Amino acid sequence: MLDIPGLRILGNASDKSSVISFLVEGIHPYDMGTLLDKMGIAVRTGHHCAEPLMRELGVESTVRASFAFYNTEEEIDILEKGIRRIVGMFGG
């Protein structure tokens, strides 16, 4: 996902768990979430119960993908392809 144009992952802790919060330049997180939903890809958008911290960091909201032991690599690939498709729709 790191080579998707304009994509920025928030947080890079070495012991990071299975949650990825991200933004894509020029695409509002709610738009990203809605379009991914239309593709059958479930993500969350918003401030994820961290509004004071996000406000301090100057981040209005993010898109968050969560993975668990039952997710497959194919599902991760589908998420990446969905994000790339949406970036393309917005001219990226």
C-alpha positions as CSV (number, residue, x, y, z in Angstrom):
1,M,0.0,0.0,0.0
2,L,2.9,2.3,0.6
3,D,3.4,2.9,-3.1
4,I,-0.2,4.1,-3.7
5,P,0.1,7.8,-4.8
6,G,-0.8,10.2,-1.9
7,L,-1.4,7.5,0.7
8,R,-0.1,8.1,4.2
9,I,-0.3,5.6,7.0
10,L,-0.6,7.1,10.4
11,G,1.6,5.5,13.0
12,N,4.6,3.4,12.4
13,A,5.3,1.6,15.7
14,S,7.5,-1.4,15.4
15,D,5.0,-3.5,17.5
16,K,2.0,-2.2,15.5
17,S,-1.0,-4.6,15.6
18,S,-3.5,-5.4,12.9
19,V,-5.0,-1.9,12.5
20,I,-4.0,0.5,9.8
21,S,-5.2,4.1,9.8
22,F,-4.6,6.0,6.6
23,L,-5.3,9.1,4.5
24,V,-5.1,9.6,0.8
25,E,-4.2,13.2,-0.3
26,G,-7.2,14.9,-2.0
27,I,-9.8,12.3,-0.9
28,H,-11.9,12.8,2.2
29,P,-11.9,9.8,4.5
30,Y,-15.7,9.6,4.3
31,D,-15.6,9.5,0.5
32,M,-12.9,6.8,0.6
33,G,-15.0,4.8,3.1
34,T,-18.2,5.2,1.2
35,L,-16.7,4.1,-2.1
36,L,-14.9,1.1,-0.5
37,D,-18.2,0.1,1.0
38,K,-19.8,0.2,-2.4
39,M,-17.1,-2.2,-3.5
40,G,-17.9,-4.6,-0.6
41,I,-14.9,-3.6,1.4
42,A,-15.5,-2.8,5.1
43,V,-13.5,-0.1,6.7
44,R,-14.3,2.5,9.4
45,T,-13.9,6.3,9.0
46,G,-13.9,9.0,11.6
47,H,-11.8,9.9,14.7
48,H,-12.1,6.4,16.2
49,C,-12.6,7.6,19.8
50,A,-9.4,9.6,19.6
51,E,-10.8,13.0,18.7
52,P,-8.6,15.0,21.2
53,L,-5.4,13.4,19.9
54,M,-6.4,13.8,16.3
55,R,-7.3,17.4,16.8
56,E,-3.9,18.0,18.4
57,L,-2.3,16.3,15.4
58,G,-4.4,18.3,12.9
59,V,-6.1,15.3,11.6
60,E,-9.9,15.5,11.1
61,S,-10.5,11.9,10.5
62,T,-8.9,8.8,9.0
63,V,-9.9,5.6,7.2
64,R,-9.1,2.5,9.3
65,A,-8.8,-1.1,8.2
66,S,-8.7,-3.8,10.8
67,F,-7.4,-7.3,10.2
68,A,-7.9,-10.5,12.3
69,F,-6.7,-14.1,12.1
70,Y,-9.5,-14.9,9.7
71,N,-8.6,-12.4,7.1
72,T,-6.8,-13.7,4.0
73,E,-4.0,-12.2,1.9
74,E,-6.5,-12.1,-0.9
75,E,-8.7,-9.8,1.2
76,I,-5.8,-7.5,1.8
77,D,-5.1,-7.4,-1.9
78,I,-8.8,-6.5,-2.6
79,L,-8.5,-3.6,-0.2
80,E,-5.3,-2.4,-1.9
81,K,-7.0,-2.7,-5.4
82,G,-10.0,-0.8,-4.1
83,I,-7.9,2.0,-2.8
84,R,-6.0,2.2,-6.1
85,R,-9.3,2.3,-8.0
86,I,-10.6,5.1,-5.9
87,V,-7.3,7.1,-6.3
88,G,-7.7,6.7,-10.0
89,M,-11.3,7.9,-9.9
90,F,-10.0,11.1,-8.2
91,G,-7.3,11.6,-10.8
92,G,-4.3,10.2,-9.0
